[in-house]
Amino acid sequence: MHPGSRLRSALLTAALATAAVSLPALAATPTPPAQPAHGPGGADYAHAHVVAREVDKSARGWWLFTPADPVPATAPVVVFCHGWGALDPNGYRAWIDHIVRRGNIVVWLNYQDSLREPGAQFLPNAIAGARAAFADLDAGGAGIRADREHVAIVGHSAGALLSAELAAIAAREGLPMFRAVMPVQPGDGSRDGKRRATIPSADLAPIPAATCLLVVVGADDHFAFENLGLHVYDAALHVPAVNKNVLELETDRHGAPALVANHFAPAAPAHAHEPRRDPALFAEFEHAGAIDAMDWYGTWKLFDSLSDCAFFGRECDIALGGSAAQTSMGTWSDGTPVKPMRVLR
């Protein structure tokens, strides 16, 4: 055989051997857990569809999202406070639809109608929007009777801070008590606490003692960090330790796609697909918009169980307390547990 032929044959043999090793390795790459069929964060929905209606476009306006197929006679209410600049509800529609299809009315507060809205106006706008939304619900605007005894609030980033503030001033402002309050990655523009805040913070001490308060932060959140989340916990002076927690979502790159606990983990449109971004250039946006275990076993599970605990006295072992049931994030396809949430308080 010609020397060149022998060389080509050797290279081909080596390439085939490499492929034989690589293909099983590639096939064995672990995948993240799927959405659970049942329980908090799960897919056992009571309603097939969601009806969305924009009621008022202004900074003091709101959207209503209501369950359909079937339409309930009455439903609990969840107030949803978006992150700064996230003016379109579609950025959170996956989570909103999940909450609504479980049987809740969701009130989306605008609180800003443009990026020029001053941070000092966020809370007054949110108060006005919430008052008007509850008045609209009481007048039958949703076509479903709102259960004022079962009201919760959840928010992300700037909206997380707002959610805690609204819980603190609800009684003073004539709003229903928010029995479950979940600020996710609270932010006030100060980032790591070394810069001046662009959103003033109200006194959180009046949050009622009976409130179920769960603060969630992200290990790789380089926009809000964890400082304000810990402050919300500490400042809720009347809420006993048994009724509140601070949890940190952890990044896990054991398999593919990775589960990334950055600032945008809670946001995803309905039917989201993995975005095409270069993680080396846009690390904070890695997997932004993906619906994954960070939702099903993280924020969705936590808020479902927190509201169920506050409203009906069930799932409290998942909602609060730092147990394995609360912090578990499911398992990768190879049986390896996903990194559990870390209890900070």
N, C-alpha and C positions, 0 to 999 in steps of 0.2 A: 504494500500500500504506500502511496506517495506520502512523504512526511506531512505535507499540508493537509491531506485527507485525514491522516491520523489525528492531527491537531483539531480539525473541525469535529471529528467524531468524539474526541475527548470532551470538547467544550459542550457539545450537544448532550452527551451523557451527564455531565455535571449540571447543566441547566435543567434537565428532566428530573434529576435527583433533588435539586433545590425546590422545584415546583412540587414534587411529591411531598416534601416536608412542609412547604409553605401553605399549601391548600388546606390540609387538615388544621394547621395552626390558625389560619384565617377563619375557617368554619367554626373553630372552637372559641372565638372571641365572645366573651359573655355579653349578653344584652340586658338592659334594665328591666325591672319588673313592670308588668302591664297593670292597668287599672284593676283594682280588686272588683269582684262581682258584687259584693255586698259590704255593708257597713259604712262608716265615715270615709269619705273620699271615693266610695264605690259607685258602680253603674246601675244600681237597682233603683231607677228613677220612677217616681209616682206619676209623672206627667211627660208626655211625648214631645211637647212643643213649648216655645216661649214666645210671648207677644211683646214686642218692644214699641214704646211710644214716647217720642220727644214732646214734652209738655210745654217747656219754656226754654228758649235758646239763650237767654241772658245769663250773666254770671250768677244771678240769684235763681236760676232755673233748675230744672231736673228732668230726668227720664224716668219712666215707669217700665219695669219688666215684670210680667205676670205669667203664671203657669196656665197652660191650656192642654186640652186632650188628656184628661178631662179638666174642666174649669171648676175649682173648688168654691164652696160657698164662702169660706173664710180662710185667711192665711196669715202666718206671722210676717213681720216686716224686717227686712235687712237693709240698712242704709250703707251704701258703698261710696267710699271717698277715694278718687283716683290720685295718681301721682302727679307732680307738677308738670304741666304742659301736656298731659295725656287727655286732651279735650274730647276725643272720640271714644265712646264706650267699646268700640270694636277691639281696642287693644286689650281688653279684659273679658271679652265675651265668653271665652271658654269657661272661666270661673263663674261669671254671672249666670250663664245658662245652667251650669251645674247647681248653683244655689237655688235657682228658680225651679228647675225640674224636680228638686227635692220637695217642693211645695211651698216656697216662700215668694212673697212680693219683694222685689229689689227696687229701691229708690236710689238712683244715681244722682248725686249732687254735682252740678257744674262747678260751682264756687269760683271759677275764672272762665271768661269767655275769650281770652286771648293771652298771649305770653306777656303782655304789658300790664296785666292786673297786678297791683302791688300786693306783696305778701301780707301786709297789715289788713287787707280787705278779705282775705280768705275766710277767716272765722265769721265775720259779720255776714258775708255772702252765704256761707254754709248754713248759718242759723236761719236766715230769711228763706232759703230754699227748702230747708227741712220743715219749717213751719207751714209754708205754702203746700208742700207735698202731702203732709199729714192732713191738712184741711181738705185738699183735693180727694184724698183717700176716704176721709170721713163723709164727703159729699157723694161718694160712689164713683169717683173718677176711674177707678181700676176695674169696675164691674165685679169686684170681689171685696167682701167686707174685711178690712184690715183688723187683725187681732192686736190691739194696743197693749195687751198684757205680755205679748211675746215679741219684743223688738230687740234687734241686735245691730251692731255697727262694726264694719271692717274697713280698713283703709291701708293704702300703700304709699310709702315715701312721705311726701308732704301731706297726703291724705291720711296717712297713719297718725301723724301728729294731730290732724283735725279730728280724727275719730276719738282720740282720747280727750281732746278739749270739749267736743260736743257731749261726751258722756259726763264730763265734769259740770257743765252748765245746763244740762237738759231740764232739771227741775226749775231752775231760775227762769229759763226761757220758754216754759210751757210746753216742752217736748216730752214724749213718753220716756220712761226710764229705759236706758239701753242695758239690758240684762247680761248680754255677752258683748265684750269689747275686744277686738283683736287688731292692734296696730302692727303692721308688717313693715319692717325696715324703716322706722320713722326717720324723717329727714327735715331739717329746717334751713338748709343751705350752708350750714357751717362745716359740712363734711366730717372731718375727724375731730371737731370741737376746737380747732386751732384758728378758725376764721370767724368773722362776725356773722351771726345768723341773719338770714334775709326774711325769715318768717318768725314773728314774735310768738312766744309760747305763753299760754294762759296757765293759771293756777290749776293743777290737777288734783289737789287735795280733796275737793268735794265729790270725786267719783264715789258713789255709794258703796258701803261695805259689802252689800249683797251681790255686787257685780262680779261676774266671772271674767277676769282680765288676763289675757295671754298676749305677750309681746313676742314677736318673731324677728330675728335678725339673720343675716347671712354671713358665713365665714369669709366669702370672697366678695362682699359688698364694699367696693371702694368709692362709693358715692356717699352713703349714709353712715357706714361703719356701725358700731354697736352702742356708741355712747348715749345717743338720745333714747334708744330703746331701754337701756338700763335706767336712765333718768325717769322715763315714764313709770317704770315699776316702782322706783323709790319715791316718786312724787305722789303716787296714789296712796296717801298716808292712811286713809280709812279702810282700804281693802286689806283684809288679813292675808298673811302669807299662804294660807290654805286655799285661798281663792285666786291666786295669781302666780304666774310663772314668766320667765324669759327663756326662750329656746333659741338655739343657733342652728340653722341648717348648715350641713357640711358638704363640701365638694367631694365627689367620689369619681375617680377616673379608672376604676378597675376594669370596666368594659367600654363598649361603644354603642350608641353615643354616650359621652360622659354626662354625669349629673353635676351641674355647676350651680353653686349657691351664690350667684352674683346678684346685683341690684335688680336685674330684670327677670329673675326667675319666676316671680308671681304673675307676670303679664303674658298673655297669649290670646290671640284671636280664636274664634271658633274654627275648628278644622285646621289648626295651625300645622305648618310644615317647617322642617328644619331650615333656618335661613342660611343663605350662602354668604358667609363672612369669613374673613381670615382672622383666626383667633390671635395670631401674632400681632396684628394691627388693632384689633377690636376686642381685646380680652374681656372687657366688661360686658360686651354684648354677646359673648359666646353662648350659643343655644338660646338666646333671647327669642321669645315667641314660640318655643317648643312646649308642647303639652307632654309632661313626663312625670316620673315619680316624685319630683320636687313639688308637683301639684297634688297628685293622688294621695301620696303618703305624707306630704308636707302640709302646705297651706290649706288645701281642700279638706284633708282629714282633720286637721286641727280646728278649723272653723266649724265644720259640721259637728264635731263632737262637743266643741265649746258651746254652741247654740243649743244642741240637744241637752247638754247638762244644765244650762241656765233655764231653758224652757220647760223641760220635762223630767229632769233629774236622772237622765240616762247617759251612758258613755262618759261619765265623769272621770273614770280611770284613764281614759284616753285624752280627755280635755286638759287635765291638770295633774300635778303631783310628781312629774318627772319619772314615771314608771317606764318600763320597757315597752308597754303598749303605747304610751304616748310618743316615745322617741324613735321607735322602730320605723325604718324606711323601706321595708320589704327586702327581697333578695334578688341578686343577679341570677341569670339563667343557669349558672354553674353551681348554684346553691350558696354562694358567698353572700353574707348579709351586706346590704348597702350600709355605708357609714351612718350610724344613728345620729339623730339630733343631739346636741350638747346642751345640758341644763346649765344656764348661767346664773339663774336665781330660782 
